[in-house]
Amino acid sequence: MLNKLLNWGFNGNTWGWFHCLAGGALAKIFVCRGETPYKAVIAVALIAVLWEVIEYFAETGAKPADVYGSAERFYYDAAGDIILAVACAMLVVGC
């Protein structure tokens, strides 16, 4: 499980770094607008999860195996995206 997360969720994840960048940028925007660091990270986590749900239906048409090769690979990719976004958000706001 950890090996697949590392390979599919992080190392083989082409868009993961964009999710990381977005998580950090959004967290900084939320904090600059007056939110607490905790609320900023929670907001980033919710946005990241919502993004992956939208991606699931919009990109794959509820058939992730057609796009990612298998549904399992999509789920690891999505988990990597969410983890990277939240981790960068925590790093930026100092949690």
C-alpha positions, 0 to 999 in steps of 0.5 A: 500500500505505501509502495503504491502511494509513493509510486502512483500518488507521488513519484508518478503523479504528473500533476501532484506538484500543481496540487501542492502549489495550489494548496500552499497558495490557497492557504496563504490567501486564506490566512492573508484574508484573516482566517486562522492557519487551522481554518486555512488548512481545513479549507484547502483540504475540503477544496482538494477533496472536492476537486478530486470528486469533480475530477473523478466525474468530469475527467474519467466519466466515472470510469477511471480505468479508462484514463488511469489504467485502473481504478486503484491507480486513480485512487492513489493518484487522488490521495497523493494530490490531496496529501500534497495540497494539505502538506504544502498548506500546512508548511506555508501557514506554519501548522 
